[in-house]
C-alpha cells in the first residue's frame, strides 16, 4: 500500500442511531476507523490518518492526519450524533486538510462513510469529482443502510468523474461486521501482495457468510469496471471500438480501399460541435467550482452569502483557501474548548 495521507469522514447524522449494523451504524463506523488506520500504518509506518464528521451544525475537523491512533479514538469518543449530513462541504474541508499535510510525498486520499440521504445533486457531485481529480485527491465512499445506498447512483457518477484509483463500496445490512467488509474491500486492497487484503482465503470463507461474499464480489466488480473505463479513456479514440461503416459517396471508384481516410464527425454528442471554445468552457467550469467552494465554506460558518460576479481568479482562490483554513481553525478551537470544559 503506498505512502498516503488519508482523511476519514464519518456520517454522524441522526440516521446513525439505527441498529441495522451492530451495535449501531455510528459504532460500526468507529470500528472501521481503527481497521483503516491499522491497515494504512502497518503497510507504511509513515502514512497518516485524520478524522472529521460531516453532520451536526457544520462539518467538524476532529484530528488532522496523524500516526497516533489514540488521538483519533479520543476525538471519536467525544463526537456526538445529530443534524443532517453536508457531504460536499465535508469533502472540501478534508481536501484542504490534505493539501496542508506535513509530508508532501504522501498521496492524498479521502474515505467517506454515508448512511443518510444527501441533498447534493448529481451535477454538483460530478463537479466535485473533477475538482478532486484536478488536485490529485483520491476518494473512496462507503454507503451503508437503505438511506445511504439510495445515493449510489450520483456517488458513482462522482467517483467516475474523479478517475484514478477511486472506489464506491455499498454494504447492505447483514450479520457481517462493517469493519470486516471494509478490510476485504478494494479500499484496503494491497496491490503489492498477491491477493492483497481483499480476498485472503485463510481469513474468509464465502460459504460462511454468503451476504458478505456477495458484497465483496460487487465491490470488486465495481473496481474492475472503473479500471476498464479508465483504461479506455486513456487509450483514446485509436483503441476504441471501430466506427460504423460509412457508405461511399456516389461516383466513388468501385475498387477504392475501405481503409482510405474518410472525414466524419466523430465528436461525442456531449461535447460542443461548432462555435464553442473548449478553453472557455474549462474556464467557466473552474469559476463555477471556485464559487461553489466559497459559498459552501461560508454556509458552513453560518454566514449568508450573496453570489457575486467578477473579481480576479487568483484572488478568489486565495480567499477560498483562507476561508476554509479559518473554518478548520474554528473547528479545532471548538474541540479544544469542549476539552477544557470537560476538565
C-alpha positions in Angstrom: 0.0 0.0 0.0 1.5 3.4 -1.0 2.5 6.2 1.3 -0.7 8.1 2.0 -2.2 10.9 3.9 -5.9 9.9 4.4 -8.8 11.8 5.8 -11.8 9.7 7.2 -15.1 11.5 7.0 -17.8 9.9 9.2 -21.6 10.3 9.0 -22.8 11.4 12.4 -26.3 12.4 11.4 -29.5 11.2 13.2 -29.7 8.2 10.9 -26.6 6.8 12.6 -28.7 5.7 15.6 -30.1 2.9 13.5 -29.1 -0.6 14.8 -29.2 -2.4 11.5 -25.4 -2.6 11.7 -24.3 -4.0 15.1 -24.3 -2.4 17.5 -25.3 0.9 15.7 -24.3 2.5 12.4 -22.1 5.0 14.2 -20.3 2.5 16.3 -19.8 0.3 13.2 -18.1 3.3 11.6 -15.9 3.7 14.7 -14.7 0.2 14.4 -13.9 0.7 10.7 -11.8 3.7 11.7 -9.4 1.5 13.7 -9.4 -1.0 10.8 -8.4 1.6 8.2 -5.9 3.3 10.5 -4.1 0.0 11.3 -4.1 -1.1 7.6 -2.6 2.2 6.4 0.0 2.5 9.1 1.0 -1.2 9.1 1.6 -1.2 5.3 3.6 2.1 5.6 4.5 3.5 9.0 4.9 7.0 7.5 1.3 7.1 6.4 -1.1 9.3 8.4 -4.8 9.3 9.0 -7.1 12.2 10.0 -10.7 12.3 11.1 -13.7 14.5 10.7 -17.5 14.4 10.9 -20.0 15.8 8.3 -23.2 16.4 10.3 -24.3 18.5 13.3 -24.3 22.3 13.0 -21.5 22.0 10.4 -18.8 19.6 9.3 -16.2 19.4 12.0 -12.5 18.6 11.7 -11.6 16.5 14.7 -8.0 15.4 14.0 -5.6 16.4 11.2 -3.6 13.5 9.7 -1.6 11.7 12.4 0.2 8.5 13.2 -1.3 8.4 16.7 -4.4 6.1 16.9 -5.1 7.4 20.4 -5.8 10.9 19.1 -8.3 9.5 16.6 -10.1 7.3 19.1 -10.2 10.1 21.8 -11.7 12.6 19.4 -14.2 9.9 18.1 -15.5 9.1 21.6 -16.3 12.8 22.1 -18.2 13.3 18.8 -22.0 13.4 19.0 -24.8 12.3 16.8 -27.3 14.9 15.3 -28.3 17.0 12.4 -28.1 16.3 8.7 -25.0 15.4 6.6 -23.2 18.0 4.4 -21.3 15.8 2.1 -19.9 18.3 -0.3 -18.6 20.8 2.3 -17.1 18.0 4.4 -15.1 16.7 1.4 -13.9 20.2 0.5 -12.6 20.7 4.1 -10.9 17.3 4.0 -9.3 18.2 0.8 -7.8 21.4 2.2 -6.6 19.5 5.3 -4.7 17.1 3.0 -3.3 20.0 1.0 -1.6 21.3 4.1 -0.2 17.9 5.1 3.4 17.9 6.5 4.8 15.2 4.2 4.2 16.3 0.6 5.4 12.9 -0.7 2.2 11.3 0.7 -0.6 10.6 -1.7 -3.9 12.2 -0.8 -7.0 10.1 -0.2 -10.4 10.7 1.4 -12.6 7.9 2.7 -16.2 8.9 3.3 -19.0 6.9 5.1 -22.5 7.7 4.0 -25.6 6.3 5.8 -28.1 9.1 5.2 -29.8 10.9 2.3 -27.7 13.5 0.5 -29.2 16.8 -0.7 -26.4 17.4 -3.1 -27.3 17.0 -6.8 -25.5 14.6 -9.2 -24.3 17.5 -11.2 -22.7 19.2 -8.2 -21.1 15.9 -7.1 -19.6 15.4 -10.6 -18.1 18.8 -10.5 -16.7 17.9 -7.1 -15.2 14.7 -8.5 -13.5 16.7 -11.3 -12.0 19.1 -8.8 -10.6 16.2 -6.8 -9.0 14.8 -9.9 -7.5 18.1 -10.7 -5.9 18.3 -7.3 -4.7 14.6 -7.3 -7.0 13.6 -4.5 -8.4 10.1 -4.4 -11.8 9.4 -2.9 -13.4 6.2 -1.6 -17.1 6.1 -0.5 -18.7 3.5 1.7 -22.6 3.6 1.7 -24.5 1.8 4.4 -28.2 1.2 5.0 -31.1 1.9 2.7 -30.8 5.6 3.1 -27.1 5.6 2.2 -27.4 3.2 -0.7 -30.1 5.4 -2.3 -27.2 7.8 -3.1 -25.2 5.2 -5.0 -26.1 6.4 -8.5 -24.9 10.0 -8.0 -22.0 9.0 -5.9 -20.9 6.5 -8.6 -21.0 9.4 -11.1 -18.7 11.5 -8.8 -16.3 8.5 -8.4 -16.2 8.1 -12.1 -15.5 11.8 -12.7 -12.7 11.7 -10.1 -11.0 9.0 -12.1 -7.9 7.3 -10.7 -8.0 4.6 -8.1 -11.3 5.6 -6.5 -14.0 3.2 -5.2 -17.6 3.0 -4.2 -18.4 0.2 -1.8 -22.1 -0.5 -0.9 -22.6 -2.5 2.2 -26.2 -3.9 2.8 -27.3 -4.7 6.3 -26.4 -8.2 7.5 -24.7 -10.2 10.2 -21.2 -9.3 8.9 -19.2 -6.5 10.6 -18.7 -3.3 8.6 -15.0 -3.3 9.6 -14.5 -6.8 8.2 -16.2 -5.8 4.9 -14.1 -2.7 4.6 -10.9 -4.7 5.4 -11.6 -7.1 2.5 -12.9 -4.4 0.0 -10.9 -2.7 -2.7 -10.5 0.3 -0.4 -7.8 -1.5 1.5 -6.6 -3.7 -1.4 -2.8 -4.0 -1.4 -1.5 -4.5 -4.9 2.0 -5.2 -3.6 0.9 -8.5 -2.2 -0.7 -11.3 -4.1 -4.4 -11.3 -3.3 -3.9 -8.3 -1.1 -6.3 -7.7 1.8 -9.3 -8.1 -0.5 -9.6 -11.9 -0.9 -7.5 -13.8 1.7 -8.7 -17.4 1.6 -7.2 -18.1 5.1 -9.2 -15.3 6.7 -12.6 -15.5 4.9 -14.7 -18.4 3.7 -17.5 -17.3 1.4 -19.7 -20.2 2.4 -19.7 -19.0 6.0 -21.2 -15.6 5.1 -22.9 -15.5 1.6 -24.1 -11.9 2.1 -20.6 -10.7 2.8 -19.2 -12.7 -0.1 -21.8 -11.0 -2.4 -20.9 -7.6 -1.1 -17.2 -8.2 -1.7 -17.9 -9.6 -5.2 -19.9 -6.5 -6.1 -17.2 -4.2 -4.8 -14.5 -6.0 -6.8 -16.6 -5.9 -9.9 -17.2 -2.2 -9.5 -13.4 -1.7 -9.1 -12.7 -3.7 -12.3 -15.3 -1.7 -14.2 -13.8 1.6 -13.1 -10.3 0.3 -14.1 -11.6 -0.7 -17.5 -13.3 2.7 -18.1 -10.1 4.5 -17.1 -8.0 2.3 -19.4 -10.4 3.0 -22.3 -10.3 6.8 -21.6 -6.5 6.8 -21.6 -6.3 4.7 -24.7 -8.2 7.3 -26.7 -10.2 7.0 -29.9 -7.5 5.0 -31.6 -8.2 1.9 -29.5 -11.9 2.4 -29.1 -14.5 0.3 -30.9 -14.4 0.6 -34.7 -16.9 3.2 -36.1 -19.9 2.0 -38.1 -19.0 1.7 -41.9 -19.7 4.9 -43.8 -21.3 4.5 -47.2 -19.1 5.6 -50.1 -20.1 8.7 -51.9 -21.8 8.4 -55.3 -19.3 8.1 -58.1 -16.5 6.8 -55.9 -14.3 4.2 -57.6 -15.6 0.6 -57.1 -12.1 -0.6 -56.1 -11.4 2.1 -53.5 -9.9 0.7 -50.3 -12.2 0.7 -47.3 -9.3 1.9 -45.1 -8.9 5.1 -47.1 -9.2 8.3 -44.9 -12.8 9.4 -44.7 -13.6 12.6 -42.8 -16.5 12.1 -40.5 -17.8 13.9 -37.4 -16.6 11.8 -34.5 -17.3 14.4 -31.9 -19.2 12.9 -28.9 -22.8 14.2 -28.5 -21.9 15.6 -25.1 -19.3 17.9 -26.4 -19.9 21.1 -28.4 -19.5 20.6 -32.2 -19.2 24.2 -33.5 -18.8 27.7 -32.3 -17.6 26.7 -28.9 -14.1 27.2 -27.5 -13.1 24.3 -25.2 -10.7 26.5 -23.2 -13.6 28.9 -22.5 -15.7 26.0 -21.2 -12.9 24.8 -18.9 -12.5 28.4 -17.5 -16.3 28.6 -16.8 -16.2 25.2 -15.0 -13.3 26.4 -12.9 -15.2 29.6 -12.0 -18.3 27.6 -11.1 -16.3 25.2 -8.9 -14.4 28.1 -7.1 -17.7 29.9 -6.5 -19.3 26.7 -5.2 -16.4 26.2 -2.8 -16.5 29.7 -1.5 -20.3 29.5 -1.0 -20.1 26.1 0.8 -17.5 27.3 3.2 -19.4 30.4 4.1 -22.5 28.4 4.7 -20.6 26.0 6.9 -19.7 29.0 9.1 -23.3 30.1 9.3 -22.9 33.2 7.1 -25.4 34.4 4.4 -23.7 34.5 1.1 -24.8 36.5 -2.0 -23.5 35.2 -5.2 -21.4 37.9 -6.9 -19.8 38.3 -10.2 -16.4 39.5 -11.4 -13.1 39.6 -9.5 -9.7 38.1 -10.2 -9.5 34.3 -10.2 -6.2 34.2 -8.3 -7.6 36.4 -5.5 -10.7 34.2 -5.3 -8.6 31.1 -4.9 -6.7 32.8 -2.1 -9.9 33.9 -0.4 -11.4 30.4 -0.6 -8.3 28.8 0.9 -8.2 31.4 3.7 -11.9 30.8 4.3 -11.5 27.0 4.6 -8.4 27.5 6.8 -10.4 29.7 9.1 -13.2 27.1 9.2 -10.8 24.4 10.2 -9.2 26.6 12.8 -12.6 27.4 14.3 -13.5 23.7 14.3 -10.3 22.9 16.2 -10.8 25.7 18.6 -14.3 24.4 19.4 -12.9 20.9 20.1 -10.3 22.4 22.4 -13.0 24.5 24.2 -15.0 21.4 24.8 -12.0 19.6 26.2 -11.3 22.5 28.6 -14.9 22.4 29.8 -14.7 18.7 30.5 -11.6 19.2 32.5 
